[in-house]
Amino acid sequence: MRGLTAFAAPVLALHVMAAPASAEQAPRPLSGRYALDLPACRAGDNFLTLGPDRLDLPVFSCQGLTFTPETAAGDRVLWSVSARRCEGEEGAPGPRRFRIEASGATLRILWPDGTKSAPLRRCGR
């Protein structure tokens, strides 16, 4: 730090300390089981299961997921999600794009047509 002013050295130190925190920011939503509320979690009535590269809903599933962070403000994070292959009861199987929003202890799926899931709570660990 030779040659830095008395002001610049502490600012640089703060910047270096802050760098790992931003790198640790969740690159994707937390994997796990999600339900409509805590009683549904306790009853094992899961609505969504999210794995490292897979999403399963009651009548729809996707695999080969990649997550791209879009925005983060406070405890709200929004990801753009690309799925290599999705399939379900309706429509032809194939790639899909949608968004996932995490806010506090809940996660919500935002579909391209403007509809969104109810806020889903993560069930335990």
N, C-alpha and C positions, 0 to 999 in steps of 0.2 A: 504494500500500500504506500510505498514511498512516492512522494510527490503529490499526494492527495491533500487537499485542504482539510482543516479540522472539521468542516461541515460535510465534505464529500465522503470521508471514510465511514462515519456512522450510517450514512444513507446507503452506501454500497453494502455494508454489512447487513442492513435490514433487507435489502434487495436479495442478497444471497440467501438469507434465512427464509425469505418468502418464497423463493423458487421451489424448494421441495414441496411446500404446501400446495402450490398450484399443480405440481406434477402428480401429487397424491389425489387430486380431485377425481372423483369416480368417473372413469372413462365410459361407464355404462351403468344402467340400473342394477340394483342388487338382485342376484339370483335368489330364487326361493318360491314359496307358495304364497298366493295372494287370494284373499276372500273379501266379500262385501263389508264385513265387520268382524270384531273380535269374537262374538258368539259363533259365527260361521267358521272362524279359524278353529275354535275349540272343538266344534262338531266335525271338523275335517271336510267341510263343504267348501272346497277350493274352487275358485273361478278361473284362476290363471296360474300356470306354473312357468317360471322363467328360468332357463338354464343358461350356460355360458354362450351358446349360439342357437338356442331353441326357445320357442314360445308355444305353449299349449293352452287352448281354450276348450270349452266343452265340445264345440263342433267345428273347430278351426285350429290349424297348427302351422307353424312356420319353422324352417330350419335354415342354417347358414346365415345367421343374423350378424350384421355389422352395425355398430352404433357410432354416430357422429354427433358430438355435442353441438347444440345450436346456441342456446342461451343459458345463463345461470344468473339468478338474482335471489339473494337471501337463501331460503331453503328450497327454492324452485329451480329445477333443472329440466331442460327440454332437449331430447335427442331425436335426431332423424334416424330412422331404422330402415335398413335395406335387408330384405330376406331373399335368399337365393331361390327358395321354393316354399310356397304356401299352398295348402289344400284344405278343403272343407266340404260341407254339404252342398254349397252353392258355388257356381263358377268353376272355371277350368283351373287346374293346378298350374302354378307358375310363380315367377318372381313378384314381389310386392314391396311397396314402400309405404311407411306410415310413421307416426311419431309417438314417442312415449314421454310423458311428463311425470316427473317425481316432485312431490311437494310435501314436505314434512314426512309423515309415516305412510303416505299413500302414493299410489302409482295409477296413472290413467292412460289409456290408449286413445290416441287421436287419429281417426281414420281419414283417408284422403277426401271422402265425400262430405266431410264436416261433422260427422257424428263422432261421439266419444263415449267411452265406457264410463261407468260409474267409478268414483274413486275407490280403488282397491287397496286394502290394508295388508301389509306383509305379515305373514303368520310365523311367529317364532323364528328360531334359527335352524 
